[in-house]
Every structure is written in C-alpha cells, then in structure tokens.
C-alpha cells in the first residue's frame, strides 16, 4: 500500500514510522513536511529533531517537501506525490485541516485526519466545527474519516503497544486504515460513529486541562477520579446531542483517550493545567510547551456548542473561565464544588 502522510509533526511522524516499520505489510510510506528546511534536516539526519528527537527514521521512509499548488503555480510535484496513493493521511493541527482538505478535494482514494478538536469559529455568527463538519463544507465528495484514540506519539514511535479507532461512515475508509496501520504493536478498531469519536477526541483535551489543574493544586486522587468521571458524562451529553451513540464514549476514543490525556504527563493539555496551577499565565503556559495544545483552542467552542444545544458542561465552562482569566484556579474549584446537589446521571 502506498501511504502519504501530510504533516511532519510528532504524531504524523510517529504514524508514518509505524506503518513503514511493519515488515509484514510492506507499505511504501512518504512523510511530507511543509517546511523544506525541516524536510532536508530529517532526510540528512534520519531524525525529526524538532518533534521526535532521538527516534531514528528508517531508510525506507520517504521524506518530501513538495510545494502545495496554488493560484500562482501550476500543479506540481505535490500532485505527483499523492498520485497513485492508496491512502492519504492529514496530520496537520485542526487549524490547518480546512486548507489541506481544499487541496485534496478531488482525491479519489481514502483520506483520514489525525487532528482532534473543534475548528475555531470563522465568524461571530458561526459555531466552531468538528473535522467531519469541516470536510462536509470543504471537500464533500471525499471518502474520508479520522484516526483517533489514546496515543502519545513518542510511545507509538518507540513501538509500544497502542490501540486506535478508525472512524468513518465509509466502510472502505475504515478498512483501508485498518490495513494500513494494524500491526503487532498497533491495534486498530473500526467504528462508523464518526461524530462520537470526534467529540471524544475534542472534549478530552479540555477536560485534561481541568485534571492537570486539579493535580497541580494537589487536590488528591479522589478529586481526579471525580473530574474524569463527571467529565466523561459531560462529553457523552454533548456527543449524544450532536448525534453520536452513547456507547462510543465507553471506548478508546472516549474513556480511553480521556484517561490517557488527563493523567499522562506527555499530554500537552494536562501540562497547561499544571502550569496554570503553578500561577503561570495562559500565554506563559502555551509558550513553555512549544507545541499545539488543542484544548486551549477548543474549549470555548465546546462551551459554545453545548450552550447552543442546551447541554450543561460545568467543568468545560470552568476551564474557559480559567483560560480567559475570569477565575483563579482556586475559584474554579470552589465553583464546581459549590454546585447544588443532583442525582448522578448523564
């Protein structure tokens, strides 16, 4: 299978490396980087120094920085790069998904994105969109879906056991993703509930900020368990309101990804919460990461869409108040603990 991975960040690199390293599959894998200088360094050193330092890239992994076609240039080597591909993976952050899908709108093979989150609202009159909603606007004819689940890029690159979810309404996309990435160290499950998988992947980032804050304030394991459990309820409520199946949130892309992102110290979103607990400003916390933490950009959209649908999400609302400096960490905790008694339910 010929696989093209568009985006040479940590996750795109790790997934390309994993596919390329599966001896039974014998895939031909090319990793594309927007930055030609970054691609040249990766090619020369066989290492993604910026995003996955210390991880060797196998000789069989192709590296490309072919130019994207635009109005001032005729179709060029980028189009030739994806010509003949069996699968195209979009490994950009959420902010870059729409533009990449526009370049791929005429693609006739399965396309899948790796980003998790909501696109920032494009105007004050619109709501932020999930990835499949962006695709419906920008490239409605694509056979597309997402690859999600509890996964730190470093562990996948190191060949540690991981399980993911291939989500799409198209069976051919699900089957192609399983064939591309299922291996002795990477187990891929198929799921046709793209809404549920994407809501889980987006909301867990916001909740991980809350759990990071909880741990940074040394509130204890009881508080952490409560936050994760009630956060899962919030996630499920929003997903069901958007058309997802409730049982999806009991799986890898719901509970699994939430537990990993909320408790694993490789989580960027958790690190934001820990930094806020130490008294850093949001800008200081983001700058210290050097990478994108999608929860920072998705939190407001999560709350906006929940409000539009009449869904109550007090933990997500507290995170937004923190990010907007409307509350201090201790005030956010007090607000959550001071809510009126209620029956336990979704």
DOKEKE-789154 format. One record per residue: residue number from 0; z, y, x of N, C-alpha, C, O in turn. Coordinates in pm, whole numbers. Atoms other than C-alpha are relative to their C-alpha. Example, Ala and Ser with C-alpha at 12.3 -4.5 7.8 and 13.67 -1.06 7.14 Angstrom:
2
> 0  0  -119  89  780  -450  1230  0  120  90  66  118  194;
> 1  -6  -119  -82  714  -106  1367  73  109  -77  90  220  -26;
***
This chain:
346
> 0  0  -119  84  0  0  0  0  125  88  73  133  187;
> 1  4  -126  -72  -86  349  124  90  100  -73  65  135  -188;
> 2  -101  -88  58  210  581  63  0  133  75  5  136  198;
> 3  -7  -134  -58  212  957  121  129  65  -48  154  73  -168;
> 4  -125  -68  34  549  1137  132  -17  147  37  -34  181  154;
> 5  23  -143  -18  515  1513  87  134  72  10  199  98  -92;
> 6  -127  -66  -23  817  1682  241  81  -74  103  120  -189  81;
> 7  -66  66  -113  991  1607  570  144  47  17  190  68  129;
> 8  -144  -21  -7  1349  1692  482  69  -133  25  4  -232  58;
> 9  -75  122  -31  1625  1436  522  -38  -115  -92  -61  -226  -45;
> 10  24  110  94  1554  1237  206  -144  -48  7  -169  -169  4;
> 11  139  42  -14  1176  1237  236  -22  -82  126  -91  -183  125;
> 12  12  71  -127  1202  1129  598  64  -139  -8  6  -237  37;
> 13  -70  128  11  1455  855  521  -77  -100  -84  -86  -218  -50;
> 14  74  91  88  1247  711  239  -130  -47  65  -167  -164  54;
> 15  123  37  -72  926  718  445  32  -102  108  -42  -199  126;
> 16  -41  92  -105  1108  546  730  33  -137  -59  -5  -240  -2;
> 17  -38  126  63  1248  281  495  -123  -80  -43  -129  -201  -20;
> 18  122  69  44  906  200  347  -79  -52  118  -135  -162  113;
> 19  78  37  -119  745  191  688  64  -116  76  -5  -191  145;
> 20  -73  99  -79  1014  -38  830  13  -135  -69  74  -227  -14;
> 21  -9  126  73  980  -313  569  -111  -94  47  -226  -76  7;
> 22  106  82  -60  792  -587  760  -75  -85  -101  -192  -117  -79;
> 23  66  86  98  716  -795  451  -105  76  -80  -203  16  -125;
> 24  90  -77  85  540  -511  269  -126  47  72  -233  54  12;
> 25  113  -48  -80  314  -382  549  -67  123  -62  -190  130  -71;
> 26  54  -124  54  275  -39  391  -54  88  112  -11  80  226;
> 27  46  -108  -87  79  241  554  63  128  -53  34  171  -164;
> 28  -78  -113  48  308  543  533  -26  123  85  -26  116  208;
> 29  18  -128  -69  240  907  619  102  100  -56  116  114  -177;
> 30  -98  -102  36  509  1176  617  -62  137  28  -102  167  141;
> 31  62  -133  -13  377  1528  554  108  108  8  203  109  -70;
> 32  -90  -114  -16  558  1840  674  -78  129  -22  -188  145  30;
> 33  67  -129  23  471  2189  553  -9  80  129  -107  152  152;
> 34  -10  -75  -125  574  2332  892  -70  -78  111  -24  -185  150;
> 35  75  68  -104  319  2241  1159  82  -18  127  68  -119  196;
> 36  -83  11  -120  570  2309  1437  99  -115  -14  121  -190  81;
> 37  -92  111  23  820  2069  1282  -73  -134  14  -21  -228  74;
> 38  77  123  -9  548  1805  1249  -32  -35  145  -28  -152  184;
> 39  33  24  -141  450  1848  1614  120  -54  77  105  -143  160;
> 40  -121  48  -66  810  1800  1728  30  -143  -41  65  -226  43;
> 41  -25  137  46  851  1491  1512  -98  -98  64  -61  -209  102;
> 42  102  86  -60  527  1350  1648  31  -26  147  16  -138  196;
> 43  -26  14  -143  625  1414  2008  128  -75  30  132  -157  121;
> 44  -130  58  -30  989  1308  1990  32  -124  -82  127  -196  -54;
> 45  -24  111  93  963  1048  1711  142  9  -56  218  -89  -58;
> 46  -132  -27  55  1270  1203  1555  -9  128  -83  -75  224  -43;
> 47  -9  -122  80  1335  1454  1276  127  72  44  233  55  -15;
> 48  -116  -60  -66  1564  1667  1491  80  87  -95  203  92  -86;
> 49  -70  -94  87  1647  1917  1218  79  -71  -110  193  -35  -138;
> 50  -60  57  119  1726  1688  926  64  -138  21  159  -172  -49;
> 51  -58  132  -26  1798  1340  1067  9  -24  150  -54  -117  202;
> 52  -9  17  -145  1893  1379  1432  58  -136  36  149  -187  -29;
> 53  -49  128  -48  1945  1057  1622  -63  -121  -64  -35  -234  -23;
> 54  68  111  67  1728  846  1391  -143  -9  54  -220  87  42;
> 55  134  18  -56  1416  705  1558  -102  -25  -111  -77  -103  -203;
> 56  110  23  93  1090  723  1365  -92  -107  58  -138  -92  171;
> 57  82  108  -55  888  402  1404  -141  48  34  -192  139  -30;
> 58  135  -41  -40  549  430  1577  -101  -8  -113  -199  67  -115;
> 59  95  18  109  375  312  1261  4  112  -103  -89  125  -184;
> 60  -11  -108  98  495  613  1061  -90  116  40  -70  177  145;
> 61  89  -112  -27  219  872  1045  66  133  -31  146  142  -124;
> 62  -52  -135  20  305  1243  1070  -118  93  -21  -216  90  54;
> 63  109  -92  30  87  1512  916  55  137  -37  167  149  -88;
> 64  -31  -135  48  94  1888  858  -126  64  -56  -146  185  -44;
> 65  126  -50  56  -242  1920  684  25  117  -94  121  116  -172;
> 66  -17  -120  82  -286  2257  514  -22  -30  -147  -110  -108  -184;
> 67  24  6  143  -248  2285  140  -121  86  -33  -137  195  21;
> 68  114  -81  43  -569  2402  -23  49  118  -82  147  107  -156;
> 69  -33  -116  81  -555  2750  -172  -128  75  -32  -238  32  3;
> 70  118  -73  46  -787  3011  -317  -86  51  114  -206  73  95;
> 71  75  -55  -113  -891  3135  27  -61  -107  89  -129  -75  187;
> 72  51  106  -86  -978  2796  170  -55  -114  -85  3  -148  -188;
> 73  55  113  74  -1198  2511  53  90  -122  17  175  -123  105;
> 74  -79  123  -18  -1048  2163  4  -8  -48  144  -117  -56  202;
> 75  -2  33  -142  -941  2049  348  71  -133  23  67  -222  -62;
> 76  -55  126  -42  -752  1778  526  116  -47  -89  145  -167  -92;
> 77  -105  44  90  -464  1779  275  -58  -88  -110  1  -190  -145;
> 78  64  81  103  -700  1650  9  -44  -135  57  -35  -237  -11;
> 79  38  126  -64  -827  1389  252  123  -86  28  116  -209  28;
> 80  -123  72  -26  -467  1297  330  38  -87  -119  75  -204  -102;
> 81  -41  76  118  -396  1189  -26  -113  -84  -58  -89  -166  -146;
> 82  112  81  47  -744  1045  -82  23  -147  37  50  -178  152;
> 83  -18  143  -25  -715  669  -117  144  -45  -4  172  -163  18;
> 84  -141  38  9  -337  677  -157  25  -87  -123  -45  -75  -224;
> 85  -43  81  115  -170  423  -384  122  62  -68  150  33  -184;
> 86  -121  -63  52  144  633  -431  24  129  77  15  132  200;
> 87  -35  -128  -61  234  997  -367  143  35  -39  178  39  -157;
> 88  -140  -36  21  598  1095  -327  18  148  31  -17  193  140;
> 89  -28  -142  -20  700  1460  -370  147  12  40  237  -13  -41;
> 90  -135  -6  -55  1006  1515  -150  43  143  28  116  168  124;
> 91  -40  -140  -13  1044  1891  -190  129  23  -78  164  -57  -165;
> 92  -109  -39  90  1355  2063  -329  -55  35  -137  -176  50  -155;
> 93  43  -31  137  1346  2142  -700  -83  128  -5  -177  139  -83;
> 94  71  -128  1  1228  2494  -623  -146  -13  41  -228  72  6;
> 95  138  17  -45  910  2360  -464  -80  -98  -84  -198  -121  -56;
> 96  69  105  77  823  2098  -727  -121  52  -76  -227  -9  -72;
> 97  109  -49  85  607  2311  -957  -127  27  82  -236  -13  42;
> 98  117  -30  -82  378  2434  -681  -66  -127  53  -188  -136  57;
> 99  57  123  -50  336  2085  -538  -71  -78  -110  -178  -135  -87;
> 100  66  69  111  257  1936  -878  -133  66  -35  -227  -2  -76;
> 101  127  -69  27  -11  2202  -924  -108  -48  95  -224  -64  55;
> 102  96  52  -97  -179  2079  -605  -41  -143  -32  -150  -187  6;
> 103  25  141  28  -158  1722  -734  -48  -26  -142  -58  -141  -184;
> 104  27  15  144  -263  1786  -1094  -118  -91  -30  -124  -151  -138;
> 105  116  86  23  -590  1596  -1053  18  -139  60  -75  -220  57;
> 106  -25  129  -65  -430  1300  -874  -6  -112  -104  45  -98  -215;
> 107  18  110  94  -516  968  -1036  85  -122  36  66  -229  -22;
> 108  -90  110  -35  -251  750  -872  142  42  -33  168  161  -53;
> 109  -137  -37  33  122  734  -945  59  104  96  40  97  217;
> 110  -70  -104  -74  324  1037  -834  147  -5  -41  178  -21  -159;
> 111  -143  0  32  704  1044  -810  70  107  83  36  130  199;
> 112  -77  -103  -70  950  1317  -718  138  -55  32  188  -146  -33;
> 113  -132  40  -44  1282  1281  -539  107  103  -35  226  72  -31;
> 114  -95  -109  22  1444  1614  -631  85  -26  -125  40  -89  -221;
> 115  -94  14  111  1745  1624  -863  53  138  -36  108  208  49;
> 116  -52  -130  41  1834  1930  -1064  -83  60  -111  -172  -5  -167;
> 117  77  -79  96  1704  2192  -1302  -72  110  75  -17  170  167;
> 118  72  -116  -52  1438  2444  -1213  68  126  -53  108  131  -170;
> 119  -56  -128  44  1576  2797  -1226  -90  58  -109  -212  53  -98;
> 120  77  -59  110  1469  2970  -1548  -99  102  53  -64  184  138;
> 121  106  -87  -52  1143  3155  -1493  6  141  -57  -57  232  -4;
> 122  -21  -133  56  1244  3448  -1714  128  -3  -82  186  -109  -105;
> 123  -123  -8  79  1539  3570  -1917  -17  -60  -139  81  -86  -208;
> 124  26  56  132  1369  3431  -2229  -20  -151  1  -40  -212  -104;
> 125  25  144  -9  1330  3075  -2100  122  -72  57  212  -11  114;
> 126  -105  83  -55  1558  2789  -2007  -53  -75  122  -173  -102  131;
> 127  40  79  -116  1553  2602  -1675  -38  -141  -43  18  -194  -139;
> 128  57  128  40  1365  2274  -1687  33  -112  97  51  -89  217;
> 129  -7  120  -82  1412  1921  -1561  -137  -30  59  -237  28  17;
> 130  125  26  -72  1146  1777  -1331  -111  -49  -92  -225  -4  -81;
> 131  106  52  87  960  1584  -1601  -51  108  -96  -165  102  -142;
> 132  44  -110  84  950  1902  -1813  -91  95  78  -187  149  22;
> 133  89  -79  -86  800  2095  -1521  -135  -69  10  -240  -4  0;
> 134  126  74  -11  541  1821  -1480  -82  9  -129  -205  19  -123;
> 135  71  -10  127  453  1836  -1852  -73  133  -13  -178  141  -77;
> 136  65  -130  3  370  2204  -1808  -109  13  106  -217  64  78;
> 137  86  -29  -115  204  2198  -1466  -108  -104  22  -218  -71  66;
> 138  97  108  -27  28  1860  -1446  18  -108  -105  61  -219  -74;
> 139  -31  92  111  45  1691  -1787  -73  -133  5  -30  -229  -58;
> 140  77  124  -3  -215  1428  -1705  45  -98  109  -8  -208  117;
> 141  -47  88  -106  -28  1281  -1408  73  -122  -57  143  -111  -157;
> 142  -88  113  22  115  932  -1422  116  20  98  101  -1  218;
> 143  -105  -46  -90  450  1040  -1285  138  -44  -44  157  -94  -156;
> 144  -138  34  28  821  980  -1268  89  41  116  46  117  203;
> 145  -94  -38  -104  1127  1009  -1047  66  -122  62  79  -227  -1;
> 146  -78  102  -70  1313  801  -791  137  61  26  148  162  95;
> 147  -132  -61  -2  1686  862  -819  105  -106  28  74  -221  57;
> 148  -110  93  -21  2028  706  -778  90  40  115  60  135  188;
> 149  -99  -36  -102  2328  711  -543  -51  -32  140  -60  -148  179;
> 150  64  25  -131  2181  758  -198  17  120  92  -28  230  61;
> 151  -1  -98  -108  2264  953  114  -114  -35  95  -131  -151  133;
> 152  118  23  -83  1956  996  331  35  -71  131  -36  -162  174;
> 153  -37  57  -129  2138  908  653  21  -151  -12  -25  -227  74;
> 154  -27  143  15  2254  570  522  -128  -79  -27  -143  -191  22;
> 155  129  67  23  1905  482  394  -77  -10  131  -135  -114  161;
> 156  71  0  -128  1757  580  730  60  -102  96  -11  -158  179;
> 157  -68  97  -86  2014  357  902  -15  -143  -51  33  -237  14;
> 158  21  133  55  1913  63  682  122  -58  -68  132  -180  -81;
> 159  -117  51  71  2245  39  498  -36  -28  -146  -122  39  -202;
> 160  36  41  136  2238  -129  155  9  115  -100  107  189  -102;
> 161  9  -109  97  2135  110  -124  -74  -50  -123  -161  -137  -113;
> 162  70  34  124  2026  80  -488  -47  129  -67  28  226  -78;
> 163  62  -117  62  1792  326  -661  -58  -36  -137  -63  -153  -175;
> 164  61  18  131  1631  375  -1002  -138  65  1  -153  182  34;
> 165  135  -52  19  1256  413  -1058  -17  32  -147  -21  -59  -231;
> 166  0  -43  140  1229  617  -1378  -134  62  -39  -183  152  27;
> 167  125  -56  51  913  685  -1576  -29  -60  -136  14  -171  -167;
> 168  48  56  127  763  643  -1920  -122  -88  24  -164  -161  -66;
> 169  119  80  -34  465  482  -1742  42  -125  76  102  -115  183;
> 170  -37  125  -68  512  116  -1650  -64  -9  137  -3  -63  230;
> 171  68  10  -129  258  148  -1369  74  80  107  75  41  224;
> 172  -76  -79  -97  469  418  -1203  126  -75  41  158  -84  159;
> 173  -121  77  -31  787  212  -1228  -33  -118  90  35  -142  190;
> 174  37  118  -77  612  -98  -1095  -44  36  141  -12  -35  236;
> 175  47  -42  -132  449  91  -808  116  42  88  118  11  207;
> 176  -118  -41  -78  780  244  -699  81  -121  45  130  -124  158;
> 177  -72  122  -40  947  -96  -701  -74  -70  113  -13  -111  212;
> 178  79  66  -104  662  -246  -499  3  76  133  -2  16  240;
> 179  3  -83  -121  670  45  -253  132  -4  77  131  -6  200;
> 180  -127  -25  -69  1041  65  -178  102  -114  -8  200  -113  67;
> 181  -94  112  7  1218  -257  -280  -7  -80  129  -116  -120  173;
> 182  -3  67  -130  1328  -427  41  134  -70  16  220  -59  -72;
> 183  -129  66  -20  1612  -634  188  119  97  4  232  55  -21;
> 184  -111  -96  -5  1819  -314  227  -5  105  -110  90  182  -126;
> 185  16  -102  105  1690  -104  -66  -42  -71  -129  -154  -120  -140;
> 186  29  66  127  1710  -245  -418  -41  107  -101  28  208  -117;
> 187  53  -99  94  1504  -61  -681  -6  -60  -140  -73  -160  -163;
> 188  2  40  140  1567  -98  -1054  -94  92  -78  -110  210  -44;
> 189  89  -80  83  1322  21  -1319  71  45  -128  154  -28  -182;
> 190  -60  -55  121  1420  241  -1615  -100  94  -64  -156  181  4;
> 191  97  -88  67  1199  408  -1876  65  125  -60  -4  206  -122;
> 192  -71  -117  52  1467  667  -1970  -1  111  104  100  136  169;
> 193  13  -105  -100  1339  949  -1752  94  117  -29  145  180  64;
> 194  -91  -110  35  1549  1205  -1942  141  -30  49  204  54  113;
> 195  -134  35  -41  1874  1020  -1883  17  -3  151  117  46  204;
> 196  -8  8  -146  1801  952  -1517  1  140  61  76  165  155;
> 197  6  -135  -58  1715  1317  -1451  122  84  -35  168  163  48;
> 198  -122  -73  35  2012  1459  -1642  115  -46  90  193  36  139;
> 199  -103  51  -89  2241  1232  -1442  -13  57  140  86  99  200;
> 200  23  -51  -134  2083  1341  -1116  26  148  14  60  196  123;
> 201  -21  -145  -4  2113  1708  -1206  146  37  -18  200  117  59;
> 202  -136  -42  35  2459  1730  -1360  101  -49  102  202  18  126;
> 203  -97  51  -99  2634  1514  -1098  17  98  116  124  104  175;
> 204  -13  -98  -108  2561  1785  -841  100  110  -35  178  154  50;
> 205  -92  -103  46  2751  2040  -1047  143  -54  -1  236  13  43;
> 206  -132  61  7  3041  1803  -1106  58  -27  138  179  -21  158;
> 207  -47  25  -137  3059  1721  -735  63  125  61  156  114  141;
> 208  -62  -123  -47  3137  2087  -665  144  7  -53  236  45  19;
> 209  -134  -3  60  3432  2061  -905  94  -99  69  210  -66  96;
> 210  -84  100  -65  3561  1741  -742  32  42  143  143  21  191;
> 211  -28  -52  -134  3523  1895  -396  107  105  -3  194  109  85;
> 212  -105  -102  16  3731  2188  -514  136  -66  -21  235  -28  41;
> 213  -123  72  29  3993  1951  -653  60  -60  126  180  -46  151;
> 214  -49  63  -122  4020  1762  -326  39  104  104  136  86  178;
> 215  -33  -106  -96  4016  2082  -121  132  66  -30  200  116  60;
> 216  -129  -58  40  4314  2208  -319  113  -102  5  227  -71  -29;
> 217  -100  108  -11  4494  1875  -261  71  -25  -133  193  -37  -139;
> 218  -57  24  133  4542  1818  -633  29  -147  -27  94  -180  -126;
> 219  -37  140  13  4561  1442  -585  -109  -89  -58  -209  -41  -113;
> 220  98  98  46  4376  1125  -677  -3  -10  -152  -107  -42  -209;
> 221  -1  0  146  4486  1142  -1041  -97  106  -54  -175  81  -145;
> 222  87  -109  43  4309  1476  -1079  -145  -33  28  -233  -4  -54;
> 223  138  36  -32  4000  1346  -903  -55  -99  -103  -168  -82  -151;
> 224  45  99  98  3978  1046  -1138  -26  64  -136  -123  30  -203;
> 225  17  -68  128  4022  1270  -1441  -128  82  -2  -204  79  -99;
> 226  120  -82  -8  3750  1507  -1327  -127  -84  -7  -221  -49  -79;
> 227  119  85  0  3500  1228  -1260  -23  -60  -139  -136  -63  -188;
> 228  13  64  131  3571  1057  -1592  -42  99  -107  -133  71  -185;
> 229  37  -99  101  3556  1369  -1805  -133  66  34  -207  109  -55;
> 230  132  -49  -38  3261  1493  -1605  -110  -92  -47  -215  -47  -93;
> 231  97  96  49  3077  1174  -1692  -21  18  -150  -134  5  -199;
> 232  13  -25  143  3150  1246  -2058  -86  124  -26  -171  123  -116;
> 233  83  -121  16  3002  1597  -2022  -147  -31  26  -236  9  -50;
> 234  136  37  -37  2695  1457  -1851  -68  -78  -112  -183  -53  -146;
> 235  55  85  105  2645  1199  -2124  -31  81  -125  -136  63  -187;
> 236  23  -84  118  2683  1454  -2405  -128  81  13  -209  86  -80;
> 237  120  -80  -19  2416  1677  -2259  -125  -88  -1  -225  -54  -63;
> 238  116  88  -4  2183  1387  -2188  -41  -50  -136  -159  -50  -170;
> 239  31  50  134  2208  1244  -2538  -61  111  -85  -154  87  -162;
> 240  55  -113  76  2144  1590  -2685  -145  29  39  -222  80  -42;
> 241  137  -22  -47  1825  1608  -2475  -90  -120  -27  -209  -117  7;
> 242  82  114  37  1707  1268  -2597  19  -124  85  -57  -220  71;
> 243  -23  115  -87  1849  1028  -2337  81  -108  -73  139  -83  -179;
> 244  -84  108  52  2015  693  -2404  136  5  68  145  22  190;
> 245  -135  -11  -56  2392  694  -2357  25  -103  108  96  -75  205;
> 246  -29  105  -97  2389  365  -2166  -57  30  138  -11  -26  237;
> 247  56  -36  -130  2177  518  -1889  108  60  90  104  41  212;
> 248  -102  -69  -80  2482  717  -1777  107  -95  52  192  -55  132;
> 249  -90  100  -56  2676  397  -1713  -63  -68  121  0  -154  183;
> 250  73  65  -108  2418  301  -1450  -2  80  129  79  170  150;
> 251  7  -57  -135  2316  401  -1100  -23  150  -1  39  223  78;
> 252  34  -142  -1  2172  742  -1187  103  85  -72  96  208  -65;
> 253  -106  -73  65  2477  837  -1393  129  -15  75  159  62  167;
> 254  -128  24  -64  2813  696  -1292  -14  -23  150  64  31  229;
> 255  16  31  -142  2684  562  -960  -22  124  85  45  143  186;
> 256  31  -120  -78  2536  890  -838  113  101  -7  138  173  90;
> 257  -113  -91  12  2831  1088  -971  112  -37  96  164  50  166;
> 258  -108  42  -89  3088  881  -781  -36  27  145  47  78  221;
> 259  41  -22  -139  2888  898  -458  4  148  36  62  187  138;
> 260  13  -141  -33  2817  1270  -472  133  74  -8  156  170  65;
> 261  -129  -68  17  3165  1366  -586  100  -38  107  189  41  138;
> 262  -105  48  -92  3358  1160  -331  -47  -19  143  36  -28  233;
> 263  49  24  -136  3131  1110  -28  -13  130  79  -71  226  30;
> 264  0  -123  -78  3171  1365  249  -138  37  56  -152  145  114;
> 265  137  -38  -34  2796  1354  324  -64  85  -111  -174  137  -93;
> 266  52  -75  114  2748  1526  -13  7  151  24  114  205  50;
> 267  4  -145  -20  2638  1888  23  75  72  -113  144  171  -89;
> 268  -64  -65  113  2763  1974  -325  152  -13  8  224  83  -22;
> 269  -143  16  -23  3106  1830  -254  48  98  108  156  155  95;
> 270  -39  -91  -108  3114  2037  67  10  144  -49  92  221  1;
> 271  -11  -134  58  3053  2352  -138  137  17  -66  203  119  -47;
> 272  -131  -7  64  3363  2276  -346  113  6  99  208  82  81;
> 273  -103  -2  -104  3571  2204  -37  7  138  67  116  188  96;
> 274  3  -132  -65  3457  2533  120  59  107  -90  132  194  -43;
> 275  -57  -98  93  3543  2733  -194  152  -14  -6  223  86  -17;
> 276  -145  22  0  3889  2573  -192  66  60  123  183  100  119;
> 277  -54  -60  -124  3935  2699  166  -4  152  -3  44  217  89;
> 278  4  -144  12  3871  3051  45  -130  63  44  -140  186  45;
> 279  130  -56  -37  3512  3090  163  -70  56  -123  -48  9  -235;
> 280  88  -47  108  3269  3291  -46  -111  -102  -20  -132  -189  64;
> 281  112  90  26  2976  3111  -203  -105  14  109  -159  -86  156;
> 282  102  -20  -103  2738  3267  49  42  -63  132  -40  -124  200;
> 283  -49  63  -123  2954  3156  340  -11  -153  -9  -48  -219  88;
> 284  6  145  18  2969  2804  197  -143  -50  11  -169  -151  76;
> 285  141  40  -4  2592  2784  148  -54  13  142  -124  -76  190;
> 286  50  -22  -136  2520  2928  493  51  -107  96  -20  -147  188;
> 287  -58  99  -91  2751  2676  659  -68  -136  -12  -64  -215  82;
> 288  68  128  19  2551  2385  514  -130  -9  79  -156  -108  146;
> 289  131  3  -63  2209  2477  647  -103  -79  -78  -217  -90  -35;
> 290  90  79  85  2056  2263  369  21  45  -144  115  117  -175;
> 291  -10  -34  142  1997  2298  -4  109  -83  -66  116  -204  -47;
> 292  -95  68  87  2288  2213  -236  -43  31  -143  -16  139  -195;
> 293  65  -27  128  2112  2175  -571  99  40  -109  62  112  -202;
> 294  -97  -35  103  2432  2206  -773  24  149  -12  51  199  -121;
> 295  -18  -147  1  2463  2572  -675  -106  65  -88  -78  161  -160;
> 296  111  -60  73  2124  2646  -828  -15  -55  -141  -75  9  -228;
> 297  14  63  131  2151  2408  -1125  113  32  -95  97  19  -217;
> 298  -120  -12  84  2499  2493  -1252  -22  93  -119  13  58  -232;
> 299  19  -95  109  2401  2797  -1456  -96  -55  -104  -76  -37  -224;
> 300  97  56  94  2103  2618  -1609  63  -110  -82  36  -121  -202;
> 301  -71  105  75  2320  2320  -1704  80  62  -113  74  16  -227;
> 302  -83  -64  101  2558  2550  -1887  -85  69  -106  -52  66  -224;
> 303  88  -67  96  2276  2749  -2048  -63  -99  -97  -67  -74  -218;
> 304  62  98  88  2102  2440  -2181  103  -65  -91  75  -95  -207;
> 305  -106  55  84  2430  2297  -2303  36  96  -114  52  53  -228;
> 306  -33  -99  102  2510  2620  -2487  -110  7  -106  -82  18  -225;
> 307  115  -5  93  2161  2625  -2642  5  -117  -98  -33  -103  -214;
> 308  -5  121  83  2218  2271  -2774  134  -17  -70  152  -112  -146;
> 309  -131  11  61  2578  2333  -2880  86  -109  61  171  -167  -8;
> 310  -74  105  -70  2716  2089  -2621  111  63  83  88  158  157;
> 311  -115  -53  -71  3063  2153  -2481  8  -61  140  10  -184  154;
> 312  -8  47  -139  3083  2130  -2097  98  88  77  55  170  158;
> 313  -98  -90  -62  3409  2292  -1983  6  -10  152  31  91  219;
> 314  -7  11  -147  3400  2152  -1626  -117  75  61  -100  150  158;
> 315  117  -71  -51  3047  2279  -1568  17  151  -17  -24  228  70;
> 316  -24  -143  21  3147  2616  -1717  96  55  105  78  167  153;
> 317  -95  -45  -101  3439  2639  -1476  -67  12  136  -36  103  213;
> 318  74  -9  -126  3205  2568  -1184  -83  127  5  -87  195  107;
> 319  80  -123  4  2976  2850  -1292  88  123  20  51  214  94;
> 320  -92  -113  -17  3271  3088  -1320  44  13  146  58  125  196;
> 321  -34  -3  -143  3370  2991  -964  -116  55  82  -96  142  167;
> 322  116  -41  -79  3019  3035  -827  -31  148  -20  -79  215  72;
> 323  27  -140  30  2989  3373  -996  120  90  35  119  209  6;
> 324  -121  -74  -42  3332  3478  -855  73  64  -117  140  165  -101;
> 325  -73  -48  116  3464  3529  -1208  139  -62  -7  227  -12  -77;
> 326  -130  67  -8  3753  3291  -1135  28  -38  143  -63  -64  222;
> 327  -42  58  -126  3950  3191  -832  25  -149  -21  45  -193  -134;
> 328  -18  145  15  3992  2818  -761  121  -39  -85  109  -122  -175;
> 329  -121  36  74  4348  2801  -893  -14  38  -148  39  -31  -235;
> 330  20  -42  139  4244  2991  -1208  -90  -97  -74  -69  -123  -193;
> 331  89  97  64  3965  2744  -1278  76  -126  -37  56  -182  -145;
> 332  -81  119  28  4208  2454  -1253  93  28  -119  105  -56  -209;
> 333  -91  -35  109  4456  2631  -1483  -73  7  -133  -19  -33  -236;
> 334  77  -9  123  4183  2698  -1737  -33  -138  -56  -28  -159  -177;
> 335  32  136  45  4084  2331  -1750  125  -71  -51  120  -138  -155;
> 336  -123  68  41  4442  2205  -1772  63  65  -123  142  1  -192;
> 337  -59  -70  113  4530  2464  -2035  -77  -15  -129  -41  47  -229;
> 338  76  21  123  4274  2346  -2288  85  -74  -104  176  -148  -69;
> 339  -76  63  110  4403  2231  -2628  -11  -151  6  -113  -204  52;
> 340  8  146  5  4487  1861  -2674  -117  -44  -87  -156  26  -181;
> 341  115  51  76  4199  1649  -2804  -4  -151  12  54  -209  104;
> 342  23  144  -9  4102  1290  -2876  -101  -28  112  -192  52  135;
> 343  96  35  -105  3922  1114  -2590  -128  -49  -67  -127  -145  -143;
> 344  130  37  54  3554  1095  -2681  -108  67  82  -82  156  162;
> 345  112  -65  -66  3210  1180  -2553  -27  134  -66  -119  205  -25;
***
